[in-house]
Amino acid sequence: MRGFARSAQSASLVASSAIAMVGVVAGAVRLLPWLLDPSVPWAVAAPFARGLAAVTLEAALFLGWPLGCAIASFRLVESGEARVLQTLGERPERTVARLAGPALTLALALGAVALVYGSDASAPGRVATELVARARASCQAVHAPKTYAIPFTELTWLCAPDREPRLVGAAIGAMSAAVITAKDARIAGDFRMLELDDARVLFPGEPPVSMHVAALSMRGMAPWAHASTLPAPLRALLFSLSGFVASWLASYFVLRRATSTRLGTVLLGAAGPLAALGLVRALERADAPPAAFVLVPAVCGVAVFLAAVLLSRLRLTRRAAST
């Protein structure tokens, strides 16, 4: 039965690759305006591209793993091997246990990707600070006067040969009418505070008022990304555990013939991950404490169970209607 394990691993990789391709296309659409904008250096888009790649791979593995296992189990049923094994006394849960090897590999891969994405998701301001730093590095290499815009902020680098780069942009909060310039900037992890070095602030009026400080902290920024309250290590653990639960239950119910169609198999494989992703998103938006995310694997399992019950009833209804 090593062929069953290999089939599940191959199907999982194929499903994950297909989902990842869709995600790559969607991510490319979001990145394309930046890549075509001459005021945004390509290097500046790299941190955001990394985040898009990580979340794409996370979703692809999380969905593809249970889907692949469910499809491999369906093939086992379709070929008649599952019935032979059950005739010989092997229960479905024993057959599913053969997937332990591929499950370990996929769990480690999913955990690693979730750890990378979780690090950025818990502190989007850190990504923005990296954007500022990369744009500054590009600014220092110009051979003619140029400006580099920083995505997701109201800041722009003013660049000139043999001169130190200077940030310029509008102030925030109660000082929104003022214009600020600075030597450098750092953005808080939750994206709600901006720290400026060697800041100069110009307030409009008659006459205009200017201010120069060595360091300036500004609060009240509107975040472009909601910081996740789920720590990255816990995210990696919960996603790996949820993927295991979803793949195990989906395979089990397919072997128990909860569905007899490929479409039903796909729905059964996708039910758990989709429910888990929806719950994680809802908890993140609600600023839920980390302890609340412990519900994710349980909700994932319940979703697969309910999908199996629904598909089983539909199958029995069709069978009754045809007799």
C-alpha positions as a Markdown table, in Angstrom:
| # | Residue | x | y | z |
|---|---|---|---|---|
| 1 | Met | 0.0 | 0.0 | 0.0 |
| 2 | Arg | 3.0 | 2.3 | -0.4 |
| 3 | Gly | 1.4 | 3.3 | -3.7 |
| 4 | Phe | -1.6 | 4.8 | -1.8 |
| 5 | Ala | 0.8 | 7.0 | 0.2 |
| 6 | Arg | 2.7 | 8.1 | -2.9 |
| 7 | Ser | -0.6 | 8.7 | -4.7 |
| 8 | Ala | -1.8 | 10.9 | -1.9 |
| 9 | Gln | 1.4 | 12.9 | -1.8 |
| 10 | Ser | 1.5 | 13.4 | -5.5 |
| 11 | Ala | -2.2 | 14.4 | -5.6 |
| 12 | Ser | -1.6 | 16.9 | -2.8 |
| 13 | Leu | 1.4 | 18.4 | -4.6 |
| 14 | Val | -0.6 | 18.7 | -7.8 |
| 15 | Ala | -3.6 | 20.3 | -6.1 |
| 16 | Ser | -1.3 | 22.7 | -4.2 |
| 17 | Ser | 0.5 | 23.6 | -7.4 |
| 18 | Ala | -2.8 | 24.4 | -9.2 |
| 19 | Ile | -4.0 | 26.5 | -6.3 |
| 20 | Ala | -0.7 | 28.3 | -6.0 |
| 21 | Met | -0.8 | 29.2 | -9.7 |
| 22 | Val | -4.1 | 30.9 | -9.2 |
| 23 | Gly | -2.6 | 32.8 | -6.3 |
| 24 | Val | 0.4 | 33.8 | -8.2 |
| 25 | Val | -1.7 | 35.3 | -11.0 |
| 26 | Ala | -3.8 | 37.2 | -8.4 |
| 27 | Gly | -0.7 | 38.4 | -6.7 |
| 28 | Ala | 0.9 | 39.5 | -10.0 |
| 29 | Val | -2.2 | 41.6 | -10.7 |
| 30 | Arg | -1.7 | 43.4 | -7.4 |
| 31 | Leu | 2.0 | 43.9 | -7.9 |
| 32 | Leu | 1.8 | 44.9 | -11.6 |
| 33 | Pro | 0.9 | 48.6 | -10.9 |
| 34 | Trp | 4.0 | 49.0 | -8.8 |
| 35 | Leu | 6.3 | 47.2 | -11.2 |
| 36 | Leu | 5.1 | 49.5 | -14.0 |
| 37 | Asp | 5.4 | 52.6 | -11.9 |
| 38 | Pro | 8.8 | 54.3 | -12.6 |
| 39 | Ser | 8.7 | 56.0 | -9.2 |
| 40 | Val | 8.7 | 52.6 | -7.4 |
| 41 | Pro | 12.0 | 50.7 | -7.7 |
| 42 | Trp | 11.6 | 46.9 | -8.3 |
| 43 | Ala | 13.5 | 46.2 | -5.1 |
| 44 | Val | 10.9 | 48.1 | -3.1 |
| 45 | Ala | 8.2 | 45.7 | -4.1 |
| 46 | Ala | 10.2 | 42.7 | -2.9 |
| 47 | Pro | 9.1 | 42.7 | 0.7 |
| 48 | Phe | 5.4 | 42.8 | -0.3 |
| 49 | Ala | 6.0 | 40.2 | -3.0 |
| 50 | Arg | 7.5 | 38.0 | -0.3 |
| 51 | Gly | 4.3 | 38.3 | 1.8 |
| 52 | Leu | 2.1 | 37.6 | -1.2 |
| 53 | Ala | 4.1 | 34.5 | -2.0 |
| 54 | Ala | 4.0 | 33.3 | 1.6 |
| 55 | Val | 0.2 | 33.6 | 1.9 |
| 56 | Thr | -0.3 | 32.0 | -1.5 |
| 57 | Leu | 1.8 | 29.0 | -0.6 |
| 58 | Glu | 0.2 | 28.8 | 2.8 |
| 59 | Ala | -3.3 | 28.7 | 1.3 |
| 60 | Ala | -2.2 | 26.3 | -1.5 |
| 61 | Leu | -0.7 | 23.8 | 0.9 |
| 62 | Phe | -3.5 | 24.1 | 3.4 |
| 63 | Leu | -6.1 | 23.4 | 0.7 |
| 64 | Gly | -4.1 | 21.1 | -1.5 |
| 65 | Trp | -3.1 | 18.6 | 1.3 |
| 66 | Pro | -6.6 | 17.5 | 2.3 |
| 67 | Leu | -7.8 | 17.7 | -1.4 |
| 68 | Gly | -4.9 | 15.4 | -2.5 |
| 69 | Cys | -5.6 | 12.9 | 0.3 |
| 70 | Ala | -9.3 | 12.8 | -0.4 |
| 71 | Ile | -8.7 | 12.3 | -4.2 |
| 72 | Ala | -6.2 | 9.5 | -3.5 |
| 73 | Ser | -8.8 | 7.8 | -1.3 |
| 74 | Phe | -11.5 | 8.2 | -3.9 |
| 75 | Arg | -9.2 | 6.5 | -6.4 |
| 76 | Leu | -8.7 | 3.7 | -4.0 |
| 77 | Val | -12.4 | 3.3 | -3.7 |
| 78 | Glu | -13.0 | 3.6 | -7.4 |
| 79 | Ser | -10.4 | 0.9 | -8.2 |
| 80 | Gly | -12.0 | -1.5 | -5.7 |
| 81 | Glu | -8.9 | -1.8 | -3.6 |
| 82 | Ala | -10.6 | -0.2 | -0.6 |
| 83 | Arg | -13.3 | -2.8 | -0.7 |
| 84 | Val | -10.7 | -5.6 | -0.9 |
| 85 | Leu | -8.8 | -4.2 | 2.1 |
| 86 | Gln | -12.0 | -3.9 | 4.1 |
| 87 | Thr | -12.9 | -7.5 | 3.2 |
| 88 | Leu | -9.6 | -8.6 | 4.5 |
| 89 | Gly | -10.4 | -6.9 | 7.8 |
| 90 | Glu | -8.6 | -3.6 | 7.5 |
| 91 | Arg | -10.8 | -0.7 | 8.8 |
| 92 | Pro | -10.8 | 2.7 | 7.0 |
| 93 | Glu | -8.9 | 4.3 | 9.9 |
| 94 | Arg | -6.1 | 1.8 | 9.5 |
| 95 | Thr | -5.9 | 2.6 | 5.7 |
| 96 | Val | -5.8 | 6.3 | 6.4 |
| 97 | Ala | -3.0 | 5.7 | 8.9 |
| 98 | Arg | -0.8 | 4.8 | 6.0 |
| 99 | Leu | -0.7 | 8.5 | 5.0 |
| 100 | Ala | 1.4 | 9.3 | 8.1 |
| 101 | Gly | 4.6 | 9.7 | 6.0 |
| 102 | Pro | 3.3 | 12.2 | 3.5 |
| 103 | Ala | 1.4 | 13.9 | 6.3 |
| 104 | Leu | 4.6 | 14.6 | 8.2 |
| 105 | Thr | 6.3 | 16.1 | 5.1 |
| 106 | Leu | 3.4 | 18.3 | 4.2 |
| 107 | Ala | 2.8 | 19.4 | 7.8 |
| 108 | Leu | 6.5 | 20.5 | 8.1 |
| 109 | Ala | 6.2 | 22.4 | 4.8 |
| 110 | Leu | 2.9 | 24.1 | 5.8 |
| 111 | Gly | 4.3 | 25.0 | 9.2 |
| 112 | Ala | 7.4 | 26.6 | 7.7 |
| 113 | Val | 5.4 | 28.7 | 5.2 |
| 114 | Ala | 2.9 | 29.7 | 7.9 |
| 115 | Leu | 5.8 | 30.8 | 10.1 |
| 116 | Val | 7.2 | 33.0 | 7.4 |
| 117 | Tyr | 3.8 | 34.6 | 6.6 |
| 118 | Gly | 2.8 | 34.8 | 10.3 |
| 119 | Ser | 5.9 | 36.9 | 11.0 |
| 120 | Asp | 4.9 | 39.5 | 8.5 |
| 121 | Ala | 1.1 | 39.3 | 9.3 |
| 122 | Ser | 1.7 | 40.0 | 13.0 |
| 123 | Ala | 3.8 | 43.1 | 12.3 |
| 124 | Pro | 2.9 | 44.7 | 8.9 |
| 125 | Gly | 4.7 | 47.9 | 9.9 |
| 126 | Arg | 7.9 | 45.9 | 9.8 |
| 127 | Val | 7.3 | 45.2 | 6.2 |
| 128 | Ala | 6.6 | 48.9 | 5.5 |
| 129 | Thr | 9.9 | 49.9 | 7.3 |
| 130 | Glu | 11.7 | 47.5 | 5.0 |
| 131 | Leu | 10.0 | 49.2 | 2.0 |
| 132 | Val | 11.4 | 52.5 | 3.3 |
| 133 | Ala | 14.9 | 51.1 | 3.7 |
| 134 | Arg | 15.0 | 49.5 | 0.3 |
| 135 | Ala | 13.7 | 52.7 | -1.4 |
| 136 | Arg | 16.4 | 54.7 | 0.5 |
| 137 | Ala | 19.1 | 52.3 | -0.8 |
| 138 | Ser | 17.8 | 52.7 | -4.4 |
| 139 | Cys | 17.8 | 56.5 | -3.8 |
| 140 | Gln | 21.5 | 56.6 | -2.9 |
| 141 | Ala | 22.4 | 54.9 | -6.2 |
| 142 | Val | 20.8 | 57.5 | -8.6 |
| 143 | His | 22.8 | 59.4 | -11.2 |
| 144 | Ala | 20.2 | 62.2 | -11.7 |
| 145 | Pro | 17.6 | 63.9 | -9.5 |
| 146 | Lys | 14.7 | 61.4 | -9.0 |
| 147 | Thr | 11.8 | 60.6 | -6.6 |
| 148 | Tyr | 10.9 | 57.2 | -5.2 |
| 149 | Ala | 7.4 | 56.7 | -3.8 |
| 150 | Ile | 6.9 | 54.3 | -0.9 |
| 151 | Pro | 3.8 | 52.1 | -1.4 |
| 152 | Phe | 1.1 | 52.2 | 1.4 |
| 153 | Thr | 2.5 | 55.5 | 2.8 |
| 154 | Glu | 2.3 | 59.1 | 1.9 |
| 155 | Leu | 6.0 | 59.4 | 1.9 |
| 156 | Thr | 8.4 | 59.9 | -1.0 |
| 157 | Trp | 12.2 | 59.9 | -1.2 |
| 158 | Leu | 13.8 | 62.9 | -2.8 |
| 159 | Cys | 17.0 | 61.7 | -4.5 |
| 160 | Ala | 20.0 | 63.6 | -6.0 |
| 161 | Pro | 23.5 | 62.6 | -6.8 |
| 162 | Asp | 26.1 | 63.3 | -4.0 |
| 163 | Arg | 23.3 | 64.4 | -1.6 |
| 164 | Glu | 21.8 | 62.5 | 1.3 |
| 165 | Pro | 18.3 | 61.3 | 0.5 |
| 166 | Arg | 15.4 | 63.1 | 2.2 |
| 167 | Leu | 11.9 | 61.9 | 2.9 |
| 168 | Val | 9.0 | 64.2 | 2.3 |
| 169 | Gly | 5.3 | 63.8 | 2.8 |
| 170 | Ala | 2.1 | 65.0 | 4.6 |
| 171 | Ala | 1.9 | 64.7 | 8.4 |
| 172 | Ile | -0.8 | 62.6 | 10.0 |
| 173 | Gly | -3.6 | 63.1 | 12.6 |
| 174 | Ala | -4.1 | 66.6 | 13.8 |
| 175 | Met | -1.1 | 67.8 | 11.9 |
| 176 | Ser | -2.4 | 66.6 | 8.5 |
| 177 | Ala | -2.1 | 70.0 | 7.0 |
| 178 | Ala | 1.7 | 70.2 | 7.7 |
| 179 | Val | 4.4 | 69.0 | 5.4 |
| 180 | Ile | 7.3 | 67.0 | 6.9 |
| 181 | Thr | 10.7 | 66.0 | 5.7 |
| 182 | Ala | 13.1 | 63.6 | 7.5 |
| 183 | Lys | 16.4 | 61.8 | 7.1 |
| 184 | Asp | 14.9 | 58.4 | 7.8 |
| 185 | Ala | 11.7 | 56.8 | 9.1 |
| 186 | Arg | 10.6 | 53.7 | 11.0 |
| 187 | Ile | 7.0 | 52.4 | 11.2 |
| 188 | Ala | 5.6 | 50.6 | 14.2 |
| 189 | Gly | 4.7 | 46.9 | 13.8 |
| 190 | Asp | 1.0 | 47.6 | 14.1 |
| 191 | Phe | 1.4 | 50.5 | 11.6 |
| 192 | Arg | -0.1 | 53.1 | 13.9 |
| 193 | Met | 3.1 | 55.1 | 14.8 |
| 194 | Leu | 5.7 | 56.7 | 12.6 |
| 195 | Glu | 9.2 | 57.6 | 14.0 |
| 196 | Leu | 11.2 | 60.2 | 12.0 |
| 197 | Asp | 14.9 | 61.1 | 12.3 |
| 198 | Asp | 16.1 | 64.7 | 11.8 |
| 199 | Ala | 12.5 | 65.8 | 11.1 |
| 200 | Arg | 11.5 | 69.2 | 9.8 |
| 201 | Val | 7.8 | 70.2 | 9.9 |
| 202 | Leu | 6.3 | 73.1 | 8.0 |
| 203 | Phe | 2.9 | 74.4 | 9.2 |
| 204 | Pro | 0.9 | 76.5 | 6.7 |
| 205 | Gly | -0.2 | 79.9 | 7.7 |
| 206 | Glu | 0.6 | 83.6 | 7.6 |
| 207 | Pro | 3.5 | 83.5 | 8.2 |
| 208 | Pro | 4.2 | 79.7 | 8.0 |
| 209 | Val | 5.8 | 78.1 | 11.0 |
| 210 | Ser | 8.6 | 75.6 | 10.8 |
| 211 | Met | 9.9 | 73.2 | 13.4 |
| 212 | His | 13.1 | 71.1 | 13.5 |
| 213 | Val | 13.6 | 68.2 | 15.9 |
| 214 | Ala | 16.2 | 65.4 | 16.1 |
| 215 | Ala | 13.5 | 62.8 | 16.5 |
| 216 | Leu | 9.7 | 62.9 | 16.0 |
| 217 | Ser | 7.1 | 60.3 | 16.9 |
| 218 | Met | 3.7 | 60.6 | 15.2 |
| 219 | Arg | 0.7 | 58.4 | 16.2 |
| 220 | Gly | -2.7 | 57.9 | 14.6 |
| 221 | Met | -1.7 | 56.4 | 11.3 |
| 222 | Ala | -4.5 | 54.5 | 9.5 |
| 223 | Pro | -3.1 | 50.9 | 9.0 |
| 224 | Trp | -3.1 | 49.6 | 5.4 |
| 225 | Ala | -3.0 | 46.0 | 6.9 |
| 226 | His | -4.6 | 44.7 | 10.0 |
| 227 | Ala | -1.9 | 43.2 | 12.4 |
| 228 | Ser | -2.7 | 39.6 | 13.3 |
| 229 | Thr | -2.9 | 38.8 | 17.0 |
| 230 | Leu | -1.9 | 35.2 | 16.2 |
| 231 | Pro | 1.8 | 34.6 | 17.0 |
| 232 | Ala | 3.7 | 33.1 | 14.1 |
| 233 | Pro | 4.8 | 29.9 | 15.9 |
| 234 | Leu | 1.3 | 29.3 | 17.1 |
| 235 | Arg | 0.0 | 29.9 | 13.5 |
| 236 | Ala | 2.5 | 27.3 | 12.2 |
| 237 | Leu | 1.4 | 24.8 | 14.8 |
| 238 | Leu | -2.4 | 25.3 | 14.3 |
| 239 | Phe | -2.2 | 25.3 | 10.5 |
| 240 | Ser | -0.2 | 22.1 | 10.5 |
| 241 | Leu | -2.6 | 20.4 | 13.0 |
| 242 | Ser | -5.7 | 21.6 | 11.1 |
| 243 | Gly | -4.3 | 20.3 | 7.8 |
| 244 | Phe | -3.7 | 16.9 | 9.4 |
| 245 | Val | -7.2 | 16.8 | 10.9 |
| 246 | Ala | -8.8 | 17.9 | 7.6 |
| 247 | Ser | -6.8 | 15.4 | 5.5 |
| 248 | Trp | -7.4 | 12.5 | 7.9 |
| 249 | Leu | -11.1 | 13.1 | 8.2 |
| 250 | Ala | -11.6 | 13.7 | 4.5 |
| 251 | Ser | -9.8 | 10.5 | 3.6 |
| 252 | Tyr | -11.7 | 8.6 | 6.2 |
| 253 | Phe | -15.1 | 9.7 | 5.1 |
| 254 | Val | -14.3 | 9.1 | 1.4 |
| 255 | Leu | -13.3 | 5.5 | 2.3 |
| 256 | Arg | -16.5 | 5.2 | 4.2 |
| 257 | Arg | -18.3 | 6.2 | 1.0 |
| 258 | Ala | -19.8 | 9.4 | 2.2 |
| 259 | Thr | -19.7 | 10.5 | -1.4 |
| 260 | Ser | -19.5 | 8.6 | -4.7 |
| 261 | Thr | -18.5 | 11.5 | -7.0 |
| 262 | Arg | -15.3 | 13.5 | -7.7 |
| 263 | Leu | -17.1 | 16.7 | -7.1 |
| 264 | Gly | -18.3 | 15.5 | -3.7 |
| 265 | Thr | -14.7 | 14.4 | -2.9 |
| 266 | Val | -13.4 | 17.8 | -3.8 |
| 267 | Leu | -16.0 | 19.5 | -1.6 |
| 268 | Leu | -15.2 | 17.1 | 1.3 |
| 269 | Gly | -11.5 | 17.9 | 1.0 |
| 270 | Ala | -12.0 | 21.6 | 0.8 |
| 271 | Ala | -14.6 | 22.0 | 3.5 |
| 272 | Gly | -12.2 | 21.9 | 6.5 |
| 273 | Pro | -9.5 | 24.3 | 5.2 |
| 274 | Leu | -12.0 | 26.8 | 4.0 |
| 275 | Ala | -13.8 | 26.9 | 7.3 |
| 276 | Ala | -10.5 | 27.2 | 9.2 |
| 277 | Leu | -9.3 | 30.0 | 6.9 |
| 278 | Gly | -12.6 | 31.9 | 7.4 |
| 279 | Leu | -12.4 | 31.5 | 11.2 |
| 280 | Val | -8.8 | 32.7 | 11.3 |
| 281 | Arg | -9.7 | 35.7 | 9.2 |
| 282 | Ala | -12.7 | 36.6 | 11.4 |
| 283 | Leu | -10.7 | 36.2 | 14.6 |
| 284 | Glu | -7.9 | 38.4 | 13.2 |
| 285 | Arg | -10.3 | 41.2 | 12.3 |
| 286 | Ala | -11.9 | 41.0 | 15.8 |
| 287 | Asp | -8.4 | 41.3 | 17.4 |
| 288 | Ala | -9.1 | 38.0 | 19.3 |
| 289 | Pro | -6.6 | 36.8 | 21.8 |
| 290 | Pro | -4.2 | 34.0 | 20.8 |
| 291 | Ala | -6.1 | 31.5 | 22.9 |
| 292 | Ala | -9.2 | 31.9 | 20.7 |
| 293 | Phe | -7.4 | 30.5 | 17.7 |
| 294 | Val | -7.1 | 27.1 | 19.4 |
| 295 | Leu | -10.7 | 26.6 | 18.1 |
| 296 | Val | -9.4 | 26.5 | 14.5 |
| 297 | Pro | -8.5 | 22.7 | 14.3 |
| 298 | Ala | -11.8 | 21.8 | 16.0 |
| 299 | Val | -13.8 | 23.9 | 13.6 |
| 300 | Cys | -11.9 | 22.4 | 10.7 |
| 301 | Gly | -12.8 | 18.9 | 11.8 |
| 302 | Val | -16.5 | 19.8 | 12.4 |
| 303 | Ala | -16.7 | 21.3 | 8.9 |
| 304 | Val | -15.4 | 18.1 | 7.3 |
| 305 | Phe | -17.9 | 16.0 | 9.4 |
| 306 | Leu | -20.9 | 18.2 | 8.5 |
| 307 | Ala | -19.9 | 18.1 | 4.8 |
| 308 | Ala | -19.6 | 14.3 | 5.0 |
| 309 | Val | -23.1 | 14.1 | 6.6 |
| 310 | Leu | -24.6 | 16.3 | 4.0 |
| 311 | Leu | -23.0 | 14.5 | 1.1 |
| 312 | Ser | -24.0 | 11.1 | 2.5 |
| 313 | Arg | -27.7 | 12.2 | 2.8 |
| 314 | Leu | -27.6 | 13.6 | -0.7 |
| 315 | Arg | -26.3 | 10.3 | -1.9 |
| 316 | Leu | -29.0 | 8.3 | -0.1 |
| 317 | Thr | -31.6 | 10.7 | -1.5 |
| 318 | Arg | -30.5 | 10.2 | -5.1 |
| 319 | Arg | -30.3 | 6.4 | -4.6 |
| 320 | Ala | -33.9 | 6.4 | -3.2 |
| 321 | Ala | -35.1 | 8.5 | -6.1 |
| 322 | Ser | -33.6 | 6.2 | -8.7 |
| 323 | Thr | -35.2 | 3.1 | -7.3 |
